[in-house]
């Protein structure tokens, strides 16, 4: 046995523990969630990203400006377009988020974000960190919220996925102890668990939901998943009007496919890795990840985005005008709800259901055989007008 290698691994583990304990102290010092009603002006940042991002995000902005037109005119709401989160600029500055862009983002209260390119091996770009991961860290966006709604199947799920801990928190800081032994780490803190679980219950309470479900593997991963589940059970006692139950991740993946049981689930709260898996599975029922929007919620900032990639090939082939904006428009509906425009959010959700499921007058194919993203945005706004 190589004693030197073990000591080196211990040293690296010690550094990791020190980093995480500092993060705990930062979380303890945080204030409460921002109160949007108390703001004189709500600033909505629109960050197109790259690839098809600017094309689809621009159409989502049109829809939001239409719904909020009165408050935009009165100065209560301001849209701020933020350029510069392109792979070219990030590569040039060798930064996941260029500092000047980050400063602009921090001037906003909420952000509507298009997809961004994360370089892979073989790409003609330096290995810059994911802009999404960096934004979650820089703005402390700890709750990844993904809704999946299919009314005709009785599906109305909202997933609260922890965004900053779990298996992903230090995914690049595992230790190769020897040539034969590698160790990765799962990070869980009391503060991290408490804030994501409480956010899920508060959402349920505010939106008339009657059930919150925790998803873990606490029977096997006893320390970290066990802590998550213990805190869930304690917080659940504070919400007597809401049923709280828990399931293990393996059986939950099966139950989402079970037509008899899946209608029962409403709000699900779960650690990072399990949330990543389940939300992609759930999005397939709605038409795939290309149709799904996502929210990244923090106490001071929040960011709303599509969960698909930037599709650079569509831009290279001149097809970006045919990109489906549905995902980022759905993210826009989540943004509206988050800042207190529930009526407008409901109108947009209903219009999306009509335009993509029940009526479906336009078809998006990603090519000139289907509608353009601008035509689809027009269809959404025309549908909202009819609903009124």
Residue pairs with C-beta under 8 A, 6 or more apart in sequence:
2 178
5 177
5 178
6 177
9 175
9 177
9 183
12 173
12 175
13 175
13 185
16 170
16 173
16 185
20 169
20 170
20 187
20 189
23 189
24 189
24 191
27 189
27 191
27 192
27 195
28 191
30 140
30 299
31 299
32 299
33 299
34 109
34 299
34 300
36 42
36 109
36 338
36 339
36 340
37 340
39 109
40 76
41 75
41 76
41 77
41 78
42 76
42 77
42 78
42 109
42 110
42 339
43 78
43 80
43 107
43 108
43 109
43 110
44 64
44 77
44 78
44 79
44 80
44 108
44 109
44 110
44 111
44 112
44 335
44 339
45 80
45 81
45 82
45 104
45 105
45 107
45 108
45 110
45 111
45 112
46 57
46 58
46 61
46 79
46 80
46 81
46 82
46 111
46 112
47 57
47 82
47 85
47 101
47 105
47 111
47 112
47 113
47 114
48 54
48 55
48 57
48 58
48 81
48 83
48 85
48 114
49 57
49 85
49 86
49 113
49 114
49 115
49 116
49 131
49 310
50 85
50 86
50 87
50 88
50 114
50 115
50 116
50 117
50 310
50 312
51 114
51 115
51 116
51 117
51 309
51 310
51 311
51 312
51 314
51 315
51 320
52 114
52 115
52 310
52 311
52 314
52 315
52 320
52 323
53 113
53 114
53 115
53 116
53 310
54 114
55 320
55 321
55 323
55 325
55 373
56 114
56 306
56 323
56 324
56 325
56 327
56 328
56 373
57 112
57 113
57 114
57 325
57 328
59 325
59 328
59 329
59 373
59 374
59 376
59 377
60 112
60 325
60 328
60 329
60 331
60 332
60 377
61 79
61 81
61 112
61 332
62 377
62 381
63 329
63 332
63 348
63 377
63 380
63 381
64 79
64 112
64 332
64 335
64 336
65 72
65 79
66 381
66 384
67 336
67 341
67 344
67 347
67 348
67 384
68 77
68 336
68 341
68 344
71 77
72 78
72 79
80 104
80 107
80 108
82 101
82 104
82 105
82 108
82 111
84 98
84 100
84 101
84 104
85 97
85 98
85 101
85 113
85 116
85 131
86 116
87 116
87 117
87 119
87 125
87 310
89 98
89 101
90 96
90 97
90 98
90 116
90 128
90 131
91 119
91 125
91 126
91 128
93 99
94 126
94 128
95 128
96 128
96 129
96 130
96 131
96 133
96 134
97 105
97 131
97 134
97 135
97 138
102 138
105 111
105 135
105 139
105 301
106 139
106 301
108 301
109 301
109 302
109 339
110 301
110 302
110 303
110 304
110 335
110 338
110 339
111 301
111 302
111 303
111 304
112 303
112 304
112 305
112 328
112 331
112 332
112 335
113 135
113 303
113 304
113 305
114 305
114 306
114 310
114 328
115 305
115 306
115 308
115 309
115 310
115 311
116 130
116 131
116 132
116 310
117 125
117 309
117 310
117 312
118 128
118 129
118 130
118 131
118 132
119 125
119 126
119 127
119 128
132 305
135 141
135 296
135 303
136 142
136 163
136 164
136 296
136 303
137 164
139 296
139 298
139 300
139 301
139 303
140 164
140 298
140 299
140 300
140 301
141 163
141 164
141 296
141 297
141 298
141 301
141 302
141 303
142 162
142 163
142 164
142 192
142 195
142 196
142 297
142 298
143 160
143 161
143 162
143 163
143 195
143 196
143 199
143 295
143 296
143 297
143 298
144 159
144 160
144 161
144 162
144 163
144 275
144 279
144 294
144 295
144 296
144 297
145 158
145 159
145 160
145 161
145 203
145 294
145 295
145 296
145 297
145 334
146 158
146 159
146 161
146 275
146 279
146 282
146 283
146 292
146 293
146 294
146 295
146 307
147 156
147 157
147 158
147 159
147 293
147 330
147 334
148 155
148 156
148 157
148 158
148 159
148 279
148 282
148 283
148 285
148 286
148 292
149 155
149 156
149 157
149 286
149 349
149 353
150 285
150 286
150 357
151 353
151 357
152 357
152 358
153 259
153 263
153 285
154 263
155 262
155 263
155 285
155 286
156 266
157 265
157 266
157 267
157 268
157 282
158 203
158 209
158 266
158 267
158 268
159 268
159 269
159 270
159 275
159 278
159 279
159 282
160 196
160 197
160 199
160 200
160 203
160 267
160 268
160 269
160 270
160 275
161 196
161 270
161 271
161 272
161 274
161 275
161 276
161 279
162 192
162 193
162 196
162 269
162 270
162 271
162 272
162 275
163 196
163 272
163 296
164 192
164 272
165 187
165 188
165 189
165 192
165 193
165 271
165 272
166 186
166 187
166 188
166 224
166 271
166 272
166 273
167 184
167 186
167 271
167 272
167 273
168 272
168 273
168 276
169 185
169 186
169 187
169 272
170 184
170 185
170 187
171 184
173 185
174 182
174 183
174 184
174 185
175 182
175 183
176 182
177 183
186 221
186 224
187 224
188 223
188 224
188 225
188 227
188 228
188 271
190 227
190 231
193 227
193 228
193 231
193 232
194 231
194 235
195 299
196 269
197 214
197 228
197 231
197 232
197 235
197 269
198 235
199 297
200 212
200 267
200 268
200 269
201 212
201 235
201 236
201 238
201 239
201 242
201 267
203 209
203 267
204 210
204 211
204 212
204 239
204 242
204 266
204 267
205 239
205 241
205 242
209 242
209 266
209 267
210 241
210 242
210 243
210 266
211 242
211 243
211 244
211 245
211 264
211 265
211 266
211 267
212 236
212 239
212 242
212 243
212 244
212 266
212 267
212 268
212 269
213 244
213 245
213 246
213 247
213 265
213 266
213 267
213 268
213 269
214 228
214 229
214 232
214 244
214 245
214 246
214 247
214 268
214 269
214 270
215 246
215 247
215 248
215 249
215 252
215 268
215 269
215 270
215 274
215 275
215 278
216 225
216 226
216 228
216 229
216 246
216 248
216 249
216 270
216 271
216 274
217 225
217 248
217 249
217 250
217 274
218 225
218 226
218 228
218 229
218 246
218 248
219 248
224 271
225 271
228 271
229 246
232 244
232 246
232 269
233 244
233 246
236 242
236 244
247 255
249 270
249 274
249 277
249 278
252 268
252 278
253 277
253 278
253 281
255 261
255 262
255 265
256 262
256 265
256 278
256 281
256 282
256 285
268 278
270 278
279 292
279 294
279 307
280 289
283 289
283 291
283 292
283 307
286 292
287 356
289 307
289 308
289 327
290 306
290 308
290 324
290 326
290 327
291 324
291 326
291 327
291 330
291 356
292 306
292 307
292 308
292 327
292 330
293 304
293 305
293 306
293 307
293 327
293 328
293 329
293 330
293 331
293 332
293 333
293 334
294 304
294 305
294 306
294 307
294 331
294 334
295 302
295 303
295 304
295 331
295 334
295 335
295 338
296 302
296 303
296 304
296 305
297 338
302 335
302 338
304 331
304 332
304 334
304 335
304 338
305 328
305 331
306 327
306 328
306 331
307 327
308 327
311 320
311 323
314 320
314 322
314 323
314 366
319 366
319 367
319 368
321 372
321 373
321 374
322 364
322 365
322 366
322 367
322 368
322 370
322 371
322 372
322 373
323 366
323 373
324 364
324 366
324 373
324 376
325 373
325 376
325 377
326 352
326 356
326 364
326 376
329 348
329 352
329 377
329 380
330 349
330 352
332 348
333 345
333 348
333 349
333 352
334 345
336 342
336 344
336 345
336 348
337 345
347 384
347 387
347 388
348 380
348 384
350 387
351 380
351 383
351 384
351 387
352 380
354 383
355 361
355 362
355 376
355 379
355 380
355 383
359 383
361 379
362 370
362 371
362 375
362 376
362 379
363 370
363 371
364 370
364 371
364 373
364 376
371 379
